[in-house]
Amino acid sequence: MSTGVGAQELEAKQVLAGKLVIQVPAELQTMPKELIEIKFPNSNRPTDVLSDSTGGVTLAFNHTQNVLSPNQIREAHGVISNMFKNRYPSATWFRDEVSPLNGQEFIIMELITPAIDTQIHNIIYATSIDNRLLFVAFNTTVEQSEQWLPVGKQIMASIQVAKSSLLVE
């Protein structure tokens, strides 16, 4: 189990070929592709994943092929929110909204979902990059959430989209 993450400083990291800048603790490192395939076995596998040494804390980026322009964020929110509510009917919800962050509209959802042997606290942000839907998801087991949740909220609040990735049709 990791220790002292709350005292660690966050450092800027470019992801998705520089399309996104996000502040993360050095403790979160790139998850090996083999482990990504095990942890995310379905077709919605993230593009990039950072994780702690236990794999119980992850920061996943999924730049989907789904077309989404910035002016469709609010409309997409209802669809995505309903998808999560149908998939996780027993989830405990904390946030489900569209909100501006660092000059861009984001869908923001925070919920606890069941997993095989634990529960997962999820903070999910979604937006448009290059007119495609991007999901950024911070996940921690509830057992690790006391230590990691405040850090996860800082990480997610730091998301900045590179201006060159903001295409509007």
N, C-alpha and C positions, 0 to 999 in steps of 0.2 A: 504494500500500500504506500502511496506517495505521501510525503509530509511537507509541510511548510509552504505549500503553493500560494497561500494567501499573502505571504510576505514577498513572493517573487515579483519582479517587475515584468511588465508585458513589453514585448518588442514587436515592432512592425514586421509583418511577413507578407510578401506578395504571393498570391495564389492564382490559379487559373491563368497562367501565362501573363501575369501582371494586370489582369482585368480587375482584380480585387485586392485591396490592402486591408489587413486585419491585425489587431494587436493580440499576440498570444504569449503565454509563458514558454520559456525554453523547454520546459518539461514535456510539452506536447510536440511529438516528433512525427514524421511521415510514417504512416502504417505501411508495412510491406504488402505488396500486391497479393501474395498468397493468403495473408491474414484477412485482407479486405474481402477476398472471395469467400472465405469461411464465415466471416461476421456479417456480410451483406450478400447472401446467396442468390437473391432474385435479380431480375432484369433491371431494376431501378438502382443498381449499384452506383454509389457516389463516384464522381470524377476524381476527387482527391480526399484523403482522410488523414487527419492528425490524431494521435492518441497518446495517453499516458502509458507508462510501462505495463499497467495491468490490463489495458484494453477496456476497462470499465468506464473510462472518460474518453469521449471522441468528439471531434469537430469535423463534420463531413460537408463536402461541397459537391452538389450535383447540378451541373449545368446541362439541363435536359435539352432534348431536341424540340420540345413543345414551343411553338411560336407564341410569344407574349411581348407586346409593345408596352412601354411605360404607361400609356393611357388606358391599358386594360387591367391594371393591378387591382382596382376595386372590384371589378366584375369577376376576376379570377379568384379573389378572396372567398367569395361565397361558395364556389365550386370546390376549392381546395379544403376549406373548413368542413364542408359537408362530407367530403371524402374521408377526412380524418375521423369525424364523428361516427360515420358508418363503420369504419375499420376498427375503431376502438370505442365501442359503446360504453364501456365501463371506465373510461379515462376520467381523471379529475382535471378540469380545465382551470387555468389561471388567467390566461390572456387569449384573445381571439379578435384581432383588429387590424386595420391598416393605419400606419403611422409614418410620418416622415423621419428619416434618419440621414444625417449628413448630406442633405440636399436631394434625397431620392425617396420615393414612396416604397414602403416595405409592407408585406403581409407579415404579421407577427403572431405566432401561436406559442403558448406555453402550456404544457400538459404532462401529466404522469400517466404512463401506459404500462400495461402488464407485459412481463417477459417470462421466459420459461422458469427461471429460478429467482427472480427479483422483480422490482418495478424500476422503470426508467423515467427520470425527469428530463423532458425534452424542451428545448427552446429552439423554435424553428422560425427562420426568417426566409422570405421569398421575395424576389424582385425580378426585374427584366435587365438582362445584360446581353448586348448584341441582338436585341429583339428575340431572346430565348429565355425561358423560365429558369431561374437559378434558385436552388434551395441551399441554405446554409443551416446546418443543424448541430447544436451543441447538446450532447447527451451525457448524463451521468447516472450511475445507479443511485437509488435513494440512499443506500448505505454510505456513499461517498458524497452525497449532495451537500451536507453541512460544510464540508471543506471546499467543494468545487463549484457550487451554485453561484456564490457571489462572483467568482472569477469568470464563470460562464457568462453571466450578465454583462460584465465589463467587456469581455471578448466580443460579444454580439453587438454591444452598443458602439464598438469601434469600427464596424464595417464601413468601408469607403469604396465606392465603385469608381474606377478610373474614368475620367471624363470621356476618353476616346471610346468607351464601351457603351455610352448612352446614345443609342440610335432611336430616333423617333420617326415614325412613318406618318 
